[in-house]
Structures are given as structure tokens and as C-alpha cells.
Amino acid sequence: MPVPSHKLDMVIVGAGPVGLLLAVCLARWGYHIKLVDNREAPTPTGRADGIQPRSLAILRNMGLKRQIMAHEPARVYEVAFWDPLSGQRGIHRTGSWKACPPHIDTRYPYTTLLHQGLIERVFIDDLQKHETNVQRPWTIADFKHDQKDEQYPVEVKLKHVQKDEQEVIRAKYLFSGEGAKSFIRDRLGIKIRHKDPISSVWGVMDGIVRTDFPDVKMKCTIHSDYGSIMIIPRENNMVRFYIQIAASADKDFNPRKQATPEEVQAAAKKILQPYYVEWDQVDWYSVYPIRQGIAEKYMIDQRIFMGGDCCHIHSPKAGQGMNTAFHDALNLAWKIHHVESGFANRSILQTYETERKLIAEDLLDFDTKYAALFSQRQNPAEEVGAASGGHEKGEANEFVKLYKESREFTSGYGIAYGANEFNWSSQHIARSPLFHSRGDKLRPGRAMASADVTRVVDANVAQLEQEIPFNGSFRIFLFAGKPPVTKRAVADFAVELQRQRSFYYSFQRTDISSVSYHERHNPHSRLFSICTTFAAPRSEIDIVSMLPPLLARYSDHVYADDIWDPRLPDAKAPAHAKMGLDEGKGGVVIVRPDGHVGCIVSLVKGSGTVDALNDYFGAFVSKKIGRSKLQAQL
């Protein structure tokens, strides 16, 4: 093997959604990465196409939502359900349901639909702004974790797909975003554990159609006497059809069955009876079997990682593959950033596997049921209750029930990471009685609730959960309650943050004396940002007189909790109420860089609040922080 030509922070293999988003995060934070892909160009058509509400909120937090929406994607607000009529008389709509029901608190109650290649190009454009490109068509030829260089312990050999060219790199990390056929995973001997045998075979087709089917512009799930279809509207007047072409109940079932585009179209026409459909154009077509599987491991030695389809295999019809990949990328990115910046112990990287594998297991459990019910013939439309909610004719079928029950999870807002050093629980080493228990409205491990507030400096209505961008920082949300009640507690909070061994002071910027006056988010530390929200009208808040200098430095992040919320019509301070906090006493919410809640702590006079947070951060940071036991007793 040739001598390594240079050293890099990470080599990423595969420029699909997971590899690109991971690269975007790390490139923005100044890391030197090599991103290779074995294709000559980004995905031209087809593949993944659905961005769920929580993923869209994440892209908004990264400043990428506007670029996505510039492609004028389709938006699905409702899903229509169609079932067979008795006597082979075709299909009939049994009802519809919100794509994102009202109980899910999201700003984007719809699924955004456009093909994967357009999404990839948004990420690629962002990479180029940070002087990073995708190296094509290149792939991985070999690698080894030999630790010959303690700082760059992984040696990676890359090769050009078409030419006799190769390159050898020493890297701190290696990441596989190669998809289901991963060279890295196979070379490591990591197996995919499949849940069940292949149960059905489906065709998928993107194109432009002519039809009298009335719901072609909506997402539809269709069951008939001749099989099942899912219809998904797309950008540029396109429609995606998922069409069942074989099921395990068939006498001649072949799990490796193939079909021509014409055969798949014929199956679709039969299923859609009495409606007609004709294709004017076909942009993409594929046939795939339905099977669920998960990798036994997501990482080796906290140096070699995998994500996306490399780790989890499932049906595409629930729109989860790309979205799960987004969360894989973000989860790993900020943790590597915190290790490499000297903030956190390397052991935190283990939580990438424990957190993301748990979510993948939940996804596969859901998808196994969902795919099976989708592939089964349902009861005639006359025998089931209306899918819209009425039960005058009987119970809704099992498929509709499962769809409704799963919407929080599939929207992304049901993702709940288990207890660990980041997600506080009663088993955490931080044991202060000031921590709020899991029974409160806001739960550690889940996404922070959305809340509208008024920014004090300019009177603009702000989306509080979006005010700190995805910049690798922990977000400290100080809910300061009513000023007359919390004045002393707020002052003490600032004093304690400035103590030499506090979590906040211990990780100050090295260039703090020269930080720009215009720095809004990280004036003191690159690892923390602070937002202060008072339970008072904006007209009653004076930043200079009501906040200590440390908190007043974040003047662009001081807010009034004075915006009425229809979800809590009687709350005088809705943002406080959504967090489960008393509007008079307030509290502190710590949010991880990926937007998931870490812990909730009461705001009290004295050192108690910051002492509790020192203990929380002390569970994973690289420095000894907080007061000694002797100091605490004094």
C-alpha cells in the first residue's frame, strides 16, 4: 500500500443523504473531510422523496429549508384511504386523515415531497460554500484501524472507479454511508439481522400520468381485490406509484420476482378499477422485495461508524429511510464535534449506537406491521368504519388504525432517546432534587416543544426553538418567570455561571477578548448559547436593568412570553406552560445541539440551579467542574 498522502479528520464513503448531511455539519465547523461517491453525478431521479415534519424543522434550523422549498415540492396535508367494494366492483374511498394530526405540535403539519437528487444538491451547494466537494467517481478499496498514528489511527485506501488511480489517507474517523451494500460493513464482518423472510414484492414508478382517479394529488393508500397501491404526489406534476406485484400468499410466490415497467403499469390499472390511469412519462422505475433488517453494530472502536441504509433496511412506503438517515448524521456529527473540540470524553461516542439503534429497532417493529398490513387484502369498504373517524358502519380496518397510531413516531416528533448521560433520569449521576421528573410536559430525550415569543430588541415574533441555529452548541433556555419573583434567582444564576469551575466558565472561548460585537449566539463559549424568556409583556422588559451583564450580552436572545397559544388558551405565559414550568418561578431547560431536551431544572436563589447543571454536564465533559464536596457543605 502506498504511503499515506495526507491526514484528515474524517473520510466519508457515500454521498447519499446521510453522508452528505454529516459532511455539511462537519465542514461548517471547520473539519477537514474527504467525501467520496462511486457515482459520476448526484441521484438523477427516484429513490427517497419524503421529508417528515421534524426533519423539515431540523433543515430550517440549519438554514436549508428555504433552498429545499425553492424546488416547489408537493406538500401532503392529508392521506386518503381506499378499500375494495364487495363483489369485485372496484375500490371506494373510506375516508381521509391528517398527515400530521393536531395532537402533534409542529409548525409543518405536512410531508414535503421531492426526489432525493434535489435534496442532495442542496447539501452539495452548502458543502461548496465551505470549500468541500464530493470526489467522484471514487470508492473505498481497503482500510485498517492499525493505530500506527495515535491521532489518526485509521488508514483508508481509495480508488477511482474507472481509472487506475488510488489515494491513501490517514484519518481520525471513517464513516460508511454506502447504503445496503456496504463494503465497510461487510469488511468489518458486521451482519444484518433480518426480522422475517421476504413477504411481498413491489414496484415503484415515478412519472407523469393521466387519470380520472380523484385523489391522485393526495397521498393515498389503496387496497383492492387485486393488490395494493400507494400514491404519492411529487414536484413538477409527477406522481409516485408503489404497486404490489407479488405476495407470499400467492401460489407461485417468488421473493426475487422481477417485472417490466409495462407489467407494473398493468398491475396498477387493474388495482385502480373502475378508474383509468395512463403514463405520459416514466422518470424512474424499480422493483424491490419487502424485508426488515438492522446491523448488529453501528460502530467499531469509536473510530469507524456507519449510518443510514447501511444500518437499517425497511420498506420505503412509510417515508422513513432518508429521515432516519438525517437523524443518524446529526446525532453523530455533534458528538464527534464535542470530542474533537476537547469538550466531552470520547466515551460519549458510544451513545451514537445506543440512541440511534434503539430508534431503528422501533422503526423496524412498526414497519414490519405496516408493510404486512399494506400487502394484505382489507375487508370490503362496506364492512369497515369511515377512516376519517366515524364508526357508524363498524370498526376501522387494522391498517388505518396502525397508520393513525404511528403518526407521532413517523412525523419524527415521537423520537424518544432513552436515559443516558445526555438525557437526564432519576438514575443519572446528577441527583439534585431540582431536576424535573419524566412526568412533566417536557421529557428528556425528546424534541423541545415549539413556542412563539416576542423578541425584546425588535418586537418580532420568534420561534423560540429555532432561535439558536444548529451550530454544535448546547442551548440554555432560561425561563425567567415573573421578574419581581425571580430577580434574585436570575442574578444568582449569572453569578454562578461565572464561577471558575462552572460548566459555562470552564469552556470559555480562547479568543473571548476579541469576539465581535455582533456575535449573537456564542459570545463567551462556542459550546453554549443562552436564551432568556420572561413571563411578562415586552413593554415591561428592560434588558439592561433586569439582566446581569453576562445574560444581557445575549440581547438578541431575550424574549417576552406574551404570545397567545391556541393549544393553551388559558395560559398567561404559554411558552413557560409548554415546558411544564411555573410562570412565576420559571426554570432552566438544557437542549442538546440536535434539538432534543437534555434536562429541566428549577430556577432558585443561590447556587442550586448551577450546581445541578454542573453535575449534569460533569457526567460527560472532559474537565472537572463544579464545587468540591467540602465547598458544597460550606
C-alpha positions as CSV (number, residue, x, y, z in Angstrom):
1,M,0.0,0.0,0.0
2,P,1.4,3.4,-0.9
3,V,2.5,5.9,1.7
4,P,-0.5,8.0,3.0
5,S,-0.6,11.3,1.1
6,H,-2.3,13.4,3.8
7,K,-4.2,13.4,7.1
8,L,-7.8,14.3,7.6
9,D,-10.4,14.4,10.3
10,M,-12.8,12.0,8.5
11,V,-13.3,10.0,5.4
12,I,-17.0,9.6,4.4
13,V,-17.9,6.9,1.8
14,G,-21.2,7.5,0.1
15,A,-22.7,10.9,-0.9
16,G,-26.3,10.0,-0.2
17,P,-28.4,11.8,2.4
18,V,-26.6,10.5,5.5
19,G,-23.1,11.1,4.1
20,L,-23.9,14.5,2.7
21,L,-25.6,15.8,5.9
22,L,-22.8,14.5,8.1
23,A,-20.3,16.3,5.8
24,V,-22.3,19.5,5.8
25,C,-22.2,19.6,9.7
26,L,-18.5,18.9,10.0
27,A,-17.5,21.2,7.1
28,R,-19.4,24.1,8.7
29,W,-17.5,23.5,11.9
30,G,-14.1,23.6,10.1
31,Y,-13.2,19.9,10.0
32,H,-11.2,18.5,7.1
33,I,-13.1,15.7,5.4
34,K,-12.9,13.6,2.3
35,L,-16.3,12.6,0.8
36,V,-16.3,10.1,-2.0
37,D,-19.1,8.6,-4.0
38,N,-18.9,5.8,-6.7
39,R,-21.5,7.6,-8.9
40,E,-20.5,10.1,-11.6
41,A,-23.3,12.5,-10.5
42,P,-25.9,13.0,-7.8
43,T,-29.0,10.9,-7.9
44,P,-30.8,12.0,-11.1
45,T,-34.2,10.6,-10.4
46,G,-36.1,8.5,-7.9
47,R,-35.0,7.0,-4.6
48,A,-36.1,8.7,-1.4
49,D,-38.6,11.5,-1.7
50,G,-40.3,12.4,1.6
51,I,-39.2,14.9,4.3
52,Q,-41.2,14.5,7.5
53,P,-42.2,17.4,9.7
54,R,-39.4,17.0,12.3
55,S,-36.8,16.7,9.6
56,L,-38.1,19.9,7.9
57,A,-37.8,21.7,11.3
58,I,-34.2,20.5,11.5
59,L,-33.4,21.7,8.0
60,R,-35.0,25.0,9.0
61,N,-32.7,25.1,12.0
62,M,-29.7,24.5,9.7
63,G,-30.8,27.3,7.3
64,L,-31.5,24.8,4.5
65,K,-35.3,24.8,4.4
66,R,-35.7,27.7,2.0
67,Q,-33.4,26.0,-0.5
68,I,-35.5,22.8,-0.3
69,M,-38.8,24.7,-0.7
70,A,-37.4,26.6,-3.7
71,H,-37.9,23.4,-5.7
72,E,-41.6,23.8,-5.1
73,P,-42.1,20.3,-3.6
74,A,-45.5,18.7,-3.2
75,R,-47.0,19.0,0.3
76,V,-49.2,16.3,1.8
77,Y,-51.6,17.5,4.4
78,E,-54.0,14.5,4.3
79,V,-53.9,10.9,3.4
80,A,-56.9,9.2,1.7
81,F,-57.8,5.6,2.4
82,W,-59.3,3.4,-0.3
83,D,-60.7,-0.2,0.2
84,P,-62.3,-2.8,-2.1
85,L,-66.0,-2.9,-2.7
86,S,-67.6,-6.3,-2.4
87,G,-68.3,-8.4,-5.5
88,Q,-65.1,-7.2,-7.2
89,R,-66.7,-3.8,-8.1
90,G,-63.5,-1.9,-7.7
91,I,-62.4,0.5,-5.0
92,H,-64.1,3.1,-2.8
93,R,-62.7,5.9,-0.6
94,T,-63.4,5.1,3.1
95,G,-62.1,8.4,4.4
96,S,-59.0,10.5,5.0
97,W,-56.8,11.5,7.9
98,K,-54.5,14.4,8.6
99,A,-50.9,13.7,7.6
100,C,-49.9,15.3,10.9
101,P,-52.9,15.3,13.3
102,P,-53.5,18.2,15.7
103,H,-52.1,16.4,18.7
104,I,-48.6,16.7,17.1
105,D,-47.2,20.1,17.9
106,T,-45.4,21.1,14.7
107,R,-45.0,24.1,12.6
108,Y,-45.0,22.0,9.5
109,P,-48.1,19.7,9.6
110,Y,-47.3,18.1,6.2
111,T,-44.9,15.8,4.5
112,T,-42.7,17.5,1.9
113,L,-42.1,15.5,-1.3
114,L,-39.4,15.9,-3.9
115,H,-36.8,13.5,-5.2
116,Q,-33.6,12.7,-3.4
117,G,-31.4,14.2,-6.0
118,L,-32.7,17.7,-5.5
119,I,-32.2,17.3,-1.7
120,E,-28.6,16.1,-2.4
121,R,-27.9,19.2,-4.5
122,V,-29.0,21.5,-1.6
123,F,-26.4,19.8,0.6
124,I,-23.7,19.8,-2.1
125,D,-24.2,23.5,-2.6
126,D,-23.7,24.1,1.1
127,L,-20.6,22.0,1.1
128,Q,-19.1,24.0,-1.7
129,K,-19.6,27.2,0.4
130,H,-17.3,25.6,2.9
131,E,-14.7,24.5,0.3
132,T,-15.7,20.9,0.4
133,N,-16.6,18.8,-2.7
134,V,-17.7,15.3,-3.5
135,Q,-14.9,13.3,-5.1
136,R,-16.4,11.3,-7.9
137,P,-16.4,8.6,-9.1
138,W,-14.3,7.2,-6.3
139,T,-14.8,4.4,-3.8
140,I,-13.1,2.7,-0.9
141,A,-10.7,-0.1,-1.7
142,D,-9.4,-1.0,1.7
143,F,-9.0,0.3,5.3
144,K,-7.5,-0.7,8.6
145,H,-7.6,0.6,12.1
146,D,-3.9,0.0,12.9
147,Q,-3.4,2.8,15.4
148,K,0.1,3.4,14.0
149,D,-0.6,7.1,14.3
150,E,-2.4,7.7,17.7
151,Q,-4.1,10.8,16.4
152,Y,-5.0,9.5,13.0
153,P,-5.5,5.7,13.7
154,V,-7.4,4.7,10.6
155,E,-5.7,4.2,7.2
156,V,-8.0,4.3,4.2
157,K,-7.2,3.4,0.6
158,L,-9.4,5.0,-2.0
159,K,-9.6,4.2,-5.7
160,H,-11.0,5.7,-8.9
161,V,-13.9,3.6,-10.2
162,Q,-12.8,3.9,-13.9
163,K,-9.1,4.8,-13.9
164,D,-6.0,3.2,-12.4
165,E,-5.7,5.9,-9.6
166,Q,-5.6,5.5,-5.9
167,E,-5.1,7.6,-2.8
168,V,-4.2,6.6,0.8
169,I,-5.3,8.8,3.7
170,R,-4.8,8.6,7.5
171,A,-7.9,9.7,9.2
172,K,-9.3,10.1,12.7
173,Y,-12.6,8.6,11.7
174,L,-14.1,6.6,8.8
175,F,-17.9,6.6,8.1
176,S,-19.9,4.4,5.8
177,G,-22.9,6.0,4.1
178,E,-22.7,3.4,1.3
179,G,-26.2,2.1,1.6
180,A,-27.4,-1.5,2.0
181,K,-24.4,-2.9,0.0
182,S,-21.7,-1.6,2.3
183,F,-18.1,-2.6,1.7
184,I,-17.1,-1.2,5.1
185,R,-19.8,-3.1,7.0
186,D,-19.0,-6.4,5.1
187,R,-15.3,-6.0,5.7
188,L,-15.8,-5.5,9.4
189,G,-17.9,-8.7,9.5
190,I,-20.9,-6.9,10.8
191,K,-24.1,-8.8,9.9
192,I,-27.6,-7.5,9.2
193,R,-30.1,-9.2,11.4
194,H,-33.3,-9.8,9.4
195,K,-36.6,-9.9,11.3
196,D,-38.7,-12.0,8.9
197,P,-38.5,-13.6,5.4
198,I,-39.4,-11.6,2.4
199,S,-43.2,-11.3,2.4
200,S,-44.0,-9.3,-0.8
201,V,-42.5,-7.7,-3.8
202,W,-43.3,-4.2,-5.0
203,G,-42.6,-2.0,-8.0
204,V,-42.1,1.8,-7.7
205,M,-42.6,4.2,-10.5
206,D,-42.1,8.0,-10.8
207,G,-43.8,9.7,-13.8
208,I,-46.5,11.9,-15.2
209,V,-49.9,10.3,-15.6
210,R,-53.4,11.0,-17.0
211,T,-56.2,9.6,-14.8
212,D,-59.7,10.1,-13.6
213,F,-58.8,8.8,-10.1
214,P,-59.9,11.7,-7.9
215,D,-57.2,11.6,-5.3
216,V,-54.1,11.5,-7.5
217,K,-52.9,14.8,-6.0
218,M,-53.0,13.4,-2.5
219,K,-51.2,10.6,-0.7
220,C,-53.3,7.5,-0.9
221,T,-53.3,4.0,0.4
222,I,-55.3,1.7,-1.8
223,H,-56.3,-1.8,-1.1
224,S,-58.2,-3.8,-3.8
225,D,-59.1,-7.4,-4.7
226,Y,-56.0,-7.4,-7.0
227,G,-53.3,-6.0,-4.7
228,S,-52.3,-2.7,-3.1
229,I,-51.0,0.7,-4.2
230,M,-49.6,3.8,-2.6
231,I,-49.8,7.1,-4.5
232,I,-47.6,10.0,-3.6
233,P,-47.7,13.4,-5.4
234,R,-44.4,14.9,-6.3
235,E,-42.8,18.0,-7.6
236,N,-43.2,19.1,-11.3
237,N,-46.6,17.4,-11.7
238,M,-45.1,14.0,-11.1
239,V,-46.7,11.1,-9.2
240,R,-45.0,8.2,-7.5
241,F,-46.8,4.8,-7.5
242,Y,-45.8,2.0,-5.2
243,I,-47.5,-1.1,-6.8
244,Q,-47.7,-4.6,-5.3
245,I,-46.7,-7.2,-7.8
246,A,-46.4,-10.3,-5.6
247,A,-47.3,-11.5,-2.1
248,S,-46.3,-14.6,-0.1
249,A,-49.9,-15.8,-0.2
250,D,-49.6,-16.2,-4.0
251,K,-49.4,-19.8,-5.1
252,D,-46.4,-19.1,-7.3
253,F,-44.8,-16.5,-5.0
254,N,-41.2,-15.7,-5.9
255,P,-39.4,-13.4,-3.5
256,R,-36.9,-12.5,-6.3
257,K,-39.7,-11.7,-8.8
258,Q,-38.9,-9.1,-11.4
259,A,-41.3,-7.2,-13.6
260,T,-41.1,-4.9,-16.6
261,P,-42.5,-1.3,-16.4
262,E,-45.3,-2.4,-18.6
263,E,-46.2,-5.3,-16.3
264,V,-46.2,-3.0,-13.3
265,Q,-48.4,-0.5,-15.1
266,A,-50.8,-3.3,-16.0
267,A,-51.0,-4.3,-12.3
268,A,-51.7,-0.7,-11.3
269,K,-54.5,-0.4,-13.9
270,K,-56.1,-3.5,-12.5
271,I,-55.9,-2.3,-8.9
272,L,-57.3,1.1,-9.7
273,Q,-60.5,-0.1,-11.3
274,P,-63.0,1.4,-12.0
275,Y,-60.7,4.3,-12.6
276,Y,-58.2,4.5,-15.5
277,V,-54.5,5.6,-15.5
278,E,-52.1,6.1,-18.3
279,W,-48.4,7.1,-18.2
280,D,-47.3,10.0,-20.3
281,Q,-43.7,9.8,-19.0
282,V,-41.7,7.5,-16.7
283,D,-38.7,9.1,-14.9
284,W,-37.7,6.2,-12.7
285,Y,-38.7,2.6,-12.0
286,S,-37.5,-0.2,-9.7
287,V,-38.6,-3.5,-8.2
288,Y,-37.8,-4.4,-4.6
289,P,-38.7,-7.0,-2.0
290,I,-40.1,-6.1,1.4
291,R,-37.8,-7.1,4.3
292,Q,-36.7,-5.5,7.5
293,G,-33.2,-5.8,8.9
294,I,-30.7,-4.0,11.3
295,A,-27.0,-4.0,11.6
296,E,-25.6,-5.8,14.7
297,K,-23.3,-2.8,15.3
298,Y,-23.2,0.9,14.2
299,M,-19.5,1.4,15.2
300,I,-16.2,-0.2,15.9
301,D,-13.7,1.2,18.5
302,Q,-15.4,4.7,18.4
303,R,-13.4,5.3,15.2
304,I,-15.4,3.6,12.4
305,F,-19.1,4.4,12.1
306,M,-22.0,3.5,9.9
307,G,-25.4,5.2,9.3
308,G,-28.4,5.3,7.0
309,D,-29.4,2.3,4.9
310,C,-26.1,0.7,5.8
311,C,-27.6,0.1,9.2
312,H,-31.3,-0.3,8.7
313,I,-33.4,-1.9,5.9
314,H,-37.1,-1.5,5.7
315,S,-39.9,-0.7,3.3
316,P,-39.9,2.8,1.8
317,K,-43.7,3.4,2.0
318,A,-43.7,5.0,5.4
319,G,-41.3,7.6,4.3
320,Q,-38.7,6.9,7.0
321,G,-35.4,6.0,5.3
322,M,-34.0,9.4,4.4
323,N,-35.4,10.9,7.6
324,T,-33.8,8.3,9.8
325,A,-30.5,9.0,7.9
326,F,-30.8,12.7,8.7
327,H,-31.1,11.9,12.4
328,D,-28.2,9.4,12.2
329,A,-26.0,12.2,10.7
330,L,-26.9,14.9,13.2
331,N,-26.5,12.6,16.2
332,L,-23.0,11.6,15.2
333,A,-21.9,15.0,14.0
334,W,-22.3,16.9,17.2
335,K,-20.9,14.2,19.3
336,I,-17.7,13.9,17.2
337,H,-17.5,17.7,17.3
338,H,-17.7,17.7,21.1
339,V,-15.0,15.1,21.4
340,E,-12.7,16.8,18.9
341,S,-13.1,20.2,20.5
342,G,-12.0,18.8,23.8
343,F,-15.4,19.4,25.5
344,A,-16.5,15.8,26.0
345,N,-15.0,12.4,26.8
346,R,-14.6,10.0,23.9
347,S,-16.9,7.6,25.6
348,I,-19.9,9.7,24.6
349,L,-19.5,8.3,21.0
350,Q,-20.9,5.0,22.3
351,T,-24.3,6.8,22.7
352,Y,-24.5,7.2,18.9
353,E,-25.1,3.5,18.6
354,T,-27.3,3.1,21.6
355,E,-29.5,6.0,20.7
356,R,-29.8,5.5,17.0
357,K,-30.1,1.7,17.1
358,L,-33.0,2.0,19.6
359,I,-34.9,4.2,17.2
360,A,-34.1,1.9,14.2
361,E,-35.4,-1.0,16.2
362,D,-38.7,0.9,16.9
363,L,-38.9,1.8,13.2
364,L,-38.4,-1.9,12.1
365,D,-41.1,-3.0,14.6
366,F,-43.5,-0.5,13.1
367,D,-42.5,-1.2,9.5
368,T,-43.0,-4.9,9.9
369,K,-46.6,-4.5,10.9
370,Y,-47.2,-1.6,8.4
371,A,-45.8,-3.4,5.4
372,A,-47.6,-6.6,6.2
373,L,-51.0,-4.9,6.6
374,F,-50.4,-2.8,3.5
375,S,-49.8,-6.0,1.5
376,Q,-52.8,-7.8,2.8
377,R,-56.3,-7.5,1.3
378,Q,-58.5,-5.5,3.6
379,N,-62.2,-6.0,4.4
380,P,-64.7,-4.6,1.9
381,A,-65.4,-0.9,2.3
382,E,-69.0,-1.6,3.3
383,E,-67.8,-3.6,6.3
384,V,-65.5,-1.0,7.9
385,G,-66.0,2.3,9.7
386,A,-65.0,5.5,8.0
387,A,-61.3,6.0,8.1
388,S,-62.0,9.7,8.9
389,G,-63.1,8.7,12.3
390,G,-66.7,7.6,12.2
391,H,-67.6,4.1,13.3
392,E,-71.2,4.0,12.3
393,K,-70.6,1.1,9.9
394,G,-68.1,-0.8,12.2
395,E,-64.5,-0.6,13.2
396,A,-61.9,1.0,11.0
397,N,-59.6,-1.6,9.5
398,E,-56.3,-2.5,11.2
399,F,-54.2,-0.8,8.6
400,V,-55.9,2.6,9.2
401,K,-55.7,2.1,13.0
402,L,-51.9,1.5,12.8
403,Y,-51.4,4.5,10.5
404,K,-53.2,6.8,12.9
405,E,-51.4,5.4,16.0
406,S,-48.0,5.7,14.4
407,R,-48.1,9.3,13.1
408,E,-46.3,10.9,16.0
409,F,-43.4,8.5,15.6
410,T,-43.3,8.7,11.8
411,S,-43.5,12.5,11.9
412,G,-40.2,12.5,13.8
413,Y,-41.7,14.1,16.9
414,G,-42.2,10.7,18.5
415,I,-38.4,10.0,18.6
416,A,-37.5,9.5,22.2
417,Y,-34.0,8.7,23.2
418,G,-33.5,6.6,26.4
419,A,-31.9,7.7,29.6
420,N,-28.1,8.2,29.4
421,E,-25.5,10.9,30.3
422,F,-27.3,13.4,28.0
423,N,-30.9,12.5,28.8
424,W,-31.5,13.0,32.5
425,S,-33.4,10.5,34.5
426,S,-33.6,9.5,38.2
427,Q,-30.7,7.1,37.5
428,H,-28.4,9.9,36.3
429,I,-25.4,10.6,38.4
430,A,-26.7,14.2,38.8
431,R,-29.2,13.7,41.7
432,S,-30.2,17.2,42.7
433,P,-33.9,17.5,43.7
434,L,-34.2,20.5,41.4
435,F,-34.3,18.2,38.3
436,H,-37.8,17.8,36.9
437,S,-39.1,14.3,36.6
438,R,-40.1,12.5,33.4
439,G,-43.8,13.1,34.3
440,D,-43.6,16.7,33.3
441,K,-44.7,18.0,29.9
442,L,-41.2,18.3,28.5
443,R,-39.3,15.0,28.5
444,P,-35.5,14.5,28.3
445,G,-34.6,12.7,25.1
446,R,-37.5,14.2,23.1
447,A,-37.6,17.3,20.8
448,M,-38.1,20.6,22.5
449,A,-41.7,21.9,22.3
450,S,-42.3,24.7,19.9
451,A,-43.2,28.1,21.3
452,D,-43.8,31.6,20.0
453,V,-42.4,34.5,21.9
454,T,-41.6,38.2,21.3
455,R,-38.0,39.2,20.8
456,V,-37.4,42.2,23.0
457,V,-34.9,44.1,20.9
458,D,-37.0,44.3,17.8
459,A,-40.6,43.3,18.8
460,N,-40.5,40.5,16.2
461,V,-42.4,37.3,16.9
462,A,-39.8,34.5,17.2
463,Q,-39.9,30.7,17.1
464,L,-38.1,30.0,20.3
465,E,-37.0,26.5,19.5
466,Q,-35.4,27.8,16.2
467,E,-33.6,30.9,17.6
468,I,-30.3,29.1,18.2
469,P,-29.1,27.6,14.9
470,F,-27.6,24.1,14.6
471,N,-24.1,25.3,15.5
472,G,-22.9,22.5,17.8
473,S,-23.8,24.3,21.0
474,F,-25.8,23.2,23.9
475,R,-28.8,25.6,24.2
476,I,-29.5,27.0,27.7
477,F,-33.1,28.2,27.8
478,L,-33.6,30.3,30.9
479,F,-37.3,30.7,31.6
480,A,-37.1,33.7,33.9
481,G,-40.7,33.7,35.1
482,K,-42.1,36.9,36.5
483,P,-39.3,39.5,37.1
484,P,-40.4,40.5,40.7
485,V,-40.4,36.8,41.7
486,T,-37.2,35.7,40.1
487,K,-35.0,38.8,40.2
488,R,-32.6,37.3,42.8
489,A,-32.6,33.8,41.3
490,V,-31.7,35.2,37.8
491,A,-28.9,37.3,39.3
492,D,-27.6,34.3,41.3
493,F,-27.7,32.1,38.1
494,A,-25.5,34.6,36.3
495,V,-23.1,34.8,39.2
496,E,-22.7,31.0,39.5
497,L,-22.2,30.6,35.7
498,Q,-19.2,32.9,36.1
499,R,-17.5,30.9,38.8
500,Q,-14.2,29.4,37.8
501,R,-15.2,25.8,37.9
502,S,-18.7,26.1,36.5
503,F,-19.6,24.2,33.3
504,Y,-20.0,27.6,31.5
505,Y,-16.8,29.3,32.6
506,S,-14.7,26.1,32.2
507,F,-15.2,26.1,28.4
508,Q,-14.8,29.8,27.5
509,R,-13.6,30.8,24.1
510,T,-9.9,31.2,23.9
511,D,-10.5,34.4,21.8
512,I,-13.1,35.8,24.1
513,S,-11.3,39.2,24.3
514,S,-11.6,39.7,20.6
515,V,-15.1,38.3,19.9
516,S,-17.1,40.5,17.5
517,Y,-19.6,42.9,19.0
518,H,-22.1,41.3,16.5
519,E,-21.7,37.7,17.7
520,R,-25.2,36.8,18.7
521,H,-25.0,33.1,19.6
522,N,-21.6,32.3,21.1
523,P,-20.1,35.4,22.7
524,H,-18.5,33.6,25.6
525,S,-18.3,29.9,24.6
526,R,-18.6,28.0,21.3
527,L,-20.3,25.2,23.2
528,F,-23.1,27.1,24.9
529,S,-25.8,29.6,23.8
530,I,-28.3,31.3,26.2
531,C,-31.9,32.4,25.6
532,T,-33.7,34.2,28.4
533,T,-37.6,34.4,28.4
534,F,-39.6,36.4,30.9
535,A,-43.2,35.7,31.7
536,A,-44.1,39.4,31.1
537,P,-45.2,41.6,28.3
538,R,-42.4,43.0,26.1
539,S,-43.2,46.6,27.2
540,E,-42.3,45.7,30.7
541,I,-38.9,44.2,29.9
542,D,-35.7,46.3,30.1
543,I,-32.7,44.2,29.3
544,V,-30.0,46.4,30.9
545,S,-31.8,46.9,34.2
546,M,-33.3,43.4,34.5
547,L,-30.4,41.2,33.5
548,P,-26.9,40.8,34.7
549,P,-24.2,41.7,32.1
550,L,-23.5,38.0,31.3
551,L,-27.1,37.4,30.2
552,A,-27.6,40.9,28.8
553,R,-24.7,40.1,26.3
554,Y,-27.2,37.9,24.6
555,S,-29.5,40.8,24.0
556,D,-30.8,39.3,20.7
557,H,-31.9,36.3,22.7
558,V,-34.1,37.9,25.3
559,Y,-37.8,37.4,24.9
560,A,-41.2,38.1,26.3
561,D,-43.6,35.2,26.8
562,D,-46.6,37.2,25.7
563,I,-47.9,35.4,22.6
564,W,-51.3,33.6,22.9
565,D,-51.2,29.9,22.0
566,P,-54.3,28.1,20.8
567,R,-53.1,24.9,22.4
568,L,-53.1,26.5,25.8
569,P,-55.8,29.2,25.5
570,D,-55.9,30.0,29.2
571,A,-52.1,30.2,29.8
572,K,-50.8,33.7,30.6
573,A,-47.3,32.6,29.7
574,P,-47.7,29.8,27.1
575,A,-44.0,29.1,26.5
576,H,-43.5,28.5,30.2
577,A,-46.6,26.3,30.3
578,K,-45.5,24.2,27.3
579,M,-42.2,23.4,29.1
580,G,-44.2,22.4,32.2
581,L,-42.7,25.4,34.1
582,D,-44.4,27.7,36.6
583,E,-45.0,31.1,35.1
584,G,-43.9,32.8,38.2
585,K,-40.9,30.8,39.2
586,G,-39.6,29.8,35.8
587,G,-36.8,27.2,35.3
588,V,-33.9,26.2,33.0
589,V,-34.2,23.8,30.0
590,I,-31.0,22.4,28.6
591,V,-31.4,21.4,24.9
592,R,-28.8,19.3,23.1
593,P,-27.3,20.5,19.8
594,D,-29.7,18.3,17.9
595,G,-32.8,19.9,19.5
596,H,-33.6,17.1,22.0
597,V,-34.1,18.0,25.6
598,G,-31.3,17.1,28.0
599,C,-32.7,18.1,31.3
600,I,-35.1,20.5,33.1
601,V,-34.1,22.2,36.3
602,S,-35.9,24.6,38.7
603,L,-34.7,28.2,38.9
604,V,-33.9,29.0,42.6
605,K,-32.0,31.6,44.6
606,G,-28.4,30.7,45.5
607,S,-26.2,28.2,43.7
608,G,-28.6,25.3,43.5
609,T,-29.6,25.6,39.8
610,V,-26.0,25.9,38.5
611,D,-24.8,23.2,41.0
612,A,-27.4,20.8,39.4
613,L,-26.2,21.7,35.9
614,N,-22.6,21.3,36.9
615,D,-23.4,17.7,38.0
616,Y,-25.4,17.1,34.7
617,F,-22.5,18.3,32.5
618,G,-20.0,16.7,34.7
619,A,-21.2,13.3,33.6
620,F,-19.6,13.7,30.2
621,V,-17.3,16.7,29.9
622,S,-13.5,16.4,29.8
623,K,-12.8,18.7,32.7
624,K,-13.6,18.5,36.4
625,I,-16.3,21.1,37.0
626,G,-18.4,22.2,39.9
627,R,-17.6,22.7,43.5
628,S,-15.9,20.1,45.7
629,K,-18.0,18.3,48.3
630,L,-16.3,20.4,51.0
631,Q,-17.2,23.6,49.2
632,A,-20.7,22.4,48.8
633,Q,-21.0,21.8,52.6
634,L,-19.6,25.2,53.4
